[in-house]
Amino acid sequence: MTHAHTTDRPASASLYERDLYAWVQEQVRLLRAGRLGEIDAENIAEEISDVGSNEYDKLESALHILLAHMLKWDHQPERRSRSWENTILEQRDRVHKQLRNNPSLKSRRDEAVRDGYRTGRLLASSETDMDVDLSPEECPYDWETIVSREFKR
């Protein structure tokens, strides 16, 4: 969230800045009462925009963990474990859930894979003895591979 909420704001600060929860409750009350002239439209728009960004971030995060484990699996077969297998399955489930709950994110799928792979590549390197340069700079997996390839020890 980009709001400036802190507990140390002076009393002259807006309710939005002083107490986000109280601000939300007030905005909900005004909207439900149809008192649109009294709502804080600018901050409501900002918060709604943040909600959308958070949904993309959840997709990208699941992909970055999934892709990191796929790289670890492929580059360190001697260290494959049930834990890696389970993480791959769990993150795939998260990816599917995000896309099911937010169908319009499908239009940003390739971007999320690129973003997720960039951080996943670094994660795989930091969690293993694998040099980051051993994995390609661009994601080596197509979408079908990412979401359906079998992983068995």
TORKOL-4160 file (C-alpha; in steps of 0.2 Angstrom, whole numbers, padded with zeros to 4 digits, m for minus):
153
<pt num="1" X="0000" Y="0000" Z="0000"/>
<pt num="2" X="0006" Y="0017" Z="m0004"/>
<pt num="3" X="m0004" Y="0027" Z="0009"/>
<pt num="4" X="0006" Y="0037" Z="0022"/>
<pt num="5" X="m0002" Y="0029" Z="0037"/>
<pt num="6" X="0009" Y="0030" Z="0053"/>
<pt num="7" X="0004" Y="0031" Z="0071"/>
<pt num="8" X="0015" Y="0046" Z="0074"/>
<pt num="9" X="0005" Y="0058" Z="0063"/>
<pt num="10" X="0000" Y="0074" Z="0071"/>
<pt num="11" X="m0019" Y="0077" Z="0074"/>
<pt num="12" X="m0019" Y="0089" Z="0060"/>
<pt num="13" X="m0015" Y="0075" Z="0048"/>
<pt num="14" X="m0030" Y="0068" Z="0038"/>
<pt num="15" X="m0039" Y="0053" Z="0045"/>
<pt num="16" X="m0032" Y="0043" Z="0030"/>
<pt num="17" X="m0014" Y="0047" Z="0036"/>
<pt num="18" X="m0018" Y="0044" Z="0055"/>
<pt num="19" X="m0029" Y="0029" Z="0055"/>
<pt num="20" X="m0031" Y="0019" Z="0039"/>
<pt num="21" X="m0044" Y="0007" Z="0047"/>
<pt num="22" X="m0055" Y="0021" Z="0053"/>
<pt num="23" X="m0053" Y="0030" Z="0036"/>
<pt num="24" X="m0059" Y="0014" Z="0027"/>
<pt num="25" X="m0074" Y="0012" Z="0039"/>
<pt num="26" X="m0079" Y="0030" Z="0036"/>
<pt num="27" X="m0077" Y="0028" Z="0017"/>
<pt num="28" X="m0088" Y="0013" Z="0017"/>
<pt num="29" X="m0101" Y="0021" Z="0027"/>
<pt num="30" X="m0101" Y="0036" Z="0015"/>
<pt num="31" X="m0102" Y="0025" Z="0000"/>
<pt num="32" X="m0116" Y="0015" Z="0007"/>
<pt num="33" X="m0126" Y="0030" Z="0011"/>
<pt num="34" X="m0124" Y="0037" Z="m0006"/>
<pt num="35" X="m0115" Y="0052" Z="0000"/>
<pt num="36" X="m0103" Y="0052" Z="m0014"/>
<pt num="37" X="m0099" Y="0071" Z="m0013"/>
<pt num="38" X="m0091" Y="0067" Z="0004"/>
<pt num="39" X="m0080" Y="0053" Z="0000"/>
<pt num="40" X="m0061" Y="0054" Z="m0002"/>
<pt num="41" X="m0060" Y="0049" Z="m0020"/>
<pt num="42" X="m0042" Y="0052" Z="m0023"/>
<pt num="43" X="m0036" Y="0041" Z="m0009"/>
<pt num="44" X="m0050" Y="0028" Z="m0013"/>
<pt num="45" X="m0043" Y="0027" Z="m0031"/>
<pt num="46" X="m0025" Y="0025" Z="m0024"/>
<pt num="47" X="m0031" Y="0011" Z="m0013"/>
<pt num="48" X="m0040" Y="0002" Z="m0026"/>
<pt num="49" X="m0025" Y="0003" Z="m0038"/>
<pt num="50" X="m0015" Y="m0004" Z="m0024"/>
<pt num="51" X="m0027" Y="m0019" Z="m0023"/>
<pt num="52" X="m0024" Y="m0022" Z="m0042"/>
<pt num="53" X="m0005" Y="m0021" Z="m0040"/>
<pt num="54" X="m0006" Y="m0033" Z="m0025"/>
<pt num="55" X="m0015" Y="m0046" Z="m0036"/>
<pt num="56" X="m0001" Y="m0045" Z="m0049"/>
<pt num="57" X="0012" Y="m0046" Z="m0035"/>
<pt num="58" X="0004" Y="m0062" Z="m0029"/>
<pt num="59" X="0005" Y="m0070" Z="m0046"/>
<pt num="60" X="0023" Y="m0065" Z="m0049"/>
<pt num="61" X="0028" Y="m0071" Z="m0031"/>
<pt num="62" X="0021" Y="m0088" Z="m0034"/>
<pt num="63" X="0030" Y="m0089" Z="m0051"/>
<pt num="64" X="0047" Y="m0083" Z="m0044"/>
<pt num="65" X="0046" Y="m0097" Z="m0031"/>
<pt num="66" X="0040" Y="m0110" Z="m0043"/>
<pt num="67" X="0053" Y="m0105" Z="m0056"/>
<pt num="68" X="0067" Y="m0105" Z="m0043"/>
<pt num="69" X="0063" Y="m0123" Z="m0038"/>
<pt num="70" X="0062" Y="m0129" Z="m0056"/>
<pt num="71" X="0079" Y="m0122" Z="m0059"/>
<pt num="72" X="0086" Y="m0130" Z="m0043"/>
<pt num="73" X="0077" Y="m0147" Z="m0049"/>
<pt num="74" X="0085" Y="m0146" Z="m0066"/>
<pt num="75" X="0103" Y="m0140" Z="m0061"/>
<pt num="76" X="0105" Y="m0150" Z="m0045"/>
<pt num="77" X="0097" Y="m0167" Z="m0048"/>
<pt num="78" X="0107" Y="m0175" Z="m0034"/>
<pt num="79" X="0098" Y="m0163" Z="m0021"/>
<pt num="80" X="0080" Y="m0166" Z="m0027"/>
<pt num="81" X="0068" Y="m0169" Z="m0013"/>
<pt num="82" X="0050" Y="m0171" Z="m0008"/>
<pt num="83" X="0051" Y="m0153" Z="m0001"/>
<pt num="84" X="0056" Y="m0146" Z="m0018"/>
<pt num="85" X="0042" Y="m0157" Z="m0027"/>
<pt num="86" X="0029" Y="m0150" Z="m0014"/>
<pt num="87" X="0034" Y="m0132" Z="m0016"/>
<pt num="88" X="0032" Y="m0134" Z="m0035"/>
<pt num="89" X="0015" Y="m0141" Z="m0033"/>
<pt num="90" X="0010" Y="m0128" Z="m0020"/>
<pt num="91" X="0016" Y="m0113" Z="m0031"/>
<pt num="92" X="0008" Y="m0120" Z="m0046"/>
<pt num="93" X="m0008" Y="m0121" Z="m0036"/>
<pt num="94" X="m0006" Y="m0102" Z="m0031"/>
<pt num="95" X="m0003" Y="m0097" Z="m0049"/>
<pt num="96" X="m0019" Y="m0106" Z="m0055"/>
<pt num="97" X="m0029" Y="m0098" Z="m0040"/>
<pt num="98" X="m0023" Y="m0081" Z="m0044"/>
<pt num="99" X="m0027" Y="m0083" Z="m0063"/>
<pt num="100" X="m0044" Y="m0091" Z="m0059"/>
<pt num="101" X="m0049" Y="m0077" Z="m0046"/>
<pt num="102" X="m0042" Y="m0063" Z="m0058"/>
<pt num="103" X="m0044" Y="m0069" Z="m0076"/>
<pt num="104" X="m0038" Y="m0052" Z="m0083"/>
<pt num="105" X="m0021" Y="m0056" Z="m0076"/>
<pt num="106" X="m0019" Y="m0068" Z="m0090"/>
<pt num="107" X="m0015" Y="m0053" Z="m0101"/>
<pt num="108" X="0000" Y="m0050" Z="m0090"/>
<pt num="109" X="0006" Y="m0068" Z="m0088"/>
<pt num="110" X="0021" Y="m0067" Z="m0099"/>
<pt num="111" X="0027" Y="m0051" Z="m0090"/>
<pt num="112" X="0024" Y="m0060" Z="m0073"/>
<pt num="113" X="0035" Y="m0075" Z="m0079"/>
<pt num="114" X="0049" Y="m0063" Z="m0084"/>
<pt num="115" X="0048" Y="m0054" Z="m0068"/>
<pt num="116" X="0046" Y="m0070" Z="m0058"/>
<pt num="117" X="0060" Y="m0079" Z="m0067"/>
<pt num="118" X="0072" Y="m0064" Z="m0064"/>
<pt num="119" X="0070" Y="m0065" Z="m0045"/>
<pt num="120" X="0068" Y="m0084" Z="m0046"/>
<pt num="121" X="0085" Y="m0086" Z="m0054"/>
<pt num="122" X="0093" Y="m0076" Z="m0040"/>
<pt num="123" X="0084" Y="m0086" Z="m0027"/>
<pt num="124" X="0089" Y="m0103" Z="m0034"/>
<pt num="125" X="0107" Y="m0097" Z="m0034"/>
<pt num="126" X="0106" Y="m0090" Z="m0016"/>
<pt num="127" X="0098" Y="m0106" Z="m0010"/>
<pt num="128" X="0110" Y="m0118" Z="m0018"/>
<pt num="129" X="0128" Y="m0120" Z="m0023"/>
<pt num="130" X="0123" Y="m0115" Z="m0041"/>
<pt num="131" X="0131" Y="m0101" Z="m0049"/>
<pt num="132" X="0118" Y="m0089" Z="m0056"/>
<pt num="133" X="0127" Y="m0089" Z="m0073"/>
<pt num="134" X="0123" Y="m0107" Z="m0075"/>
<pt num="135" X="0105" Y="m0103" Z="m0078"/>
<pt num="136" X="0100" Y="m0093" Z="m0094"/>
<pt num="137" X="0096" Y="m0075" Z="m0092"/>
<pt num="138" X="0079" Y="m0078" Z="m0100"/>
<pt num="139" X="0066" Y="m0090" Z="m0094"/>
<pt num="140" X="0070" Y="m0107" Z="m0102"/>
<pt num="141" X="0052" Y="m0114" Z="m0099"/>
<pt num="142" X="0037" Y="m0110" Z="m0109"/>
<pt num="143" X="0020" Y="m0108" Z="m0100"/>
<pt num="144" X="0014" Y="m0126" Z="m0103"/>
<pt num="145" X="0030" Y="m0133" Z="m0095"/>
<pt num="146" X="0029" Y="m0121" Z="m0080"/>
<pt num="147" X="0011" Y="m0126" Z="m0076"/>
<pt num="148" X="0011" Y="m0145" Z="m0081"/>
<pt num="149" X="0028" Y="m0153" Z="m0082"/>
<pt num="150" X="0029" Y="m0169" Z="m0071"/>
<pt num="151" X="0042" Y="m0168" Z="m0056"/>
<pt num="152" X="0046" Y="m0185" Z="m0048"/>
<pt num="153" X="0061" Y="m0190" Z="m0039"/>
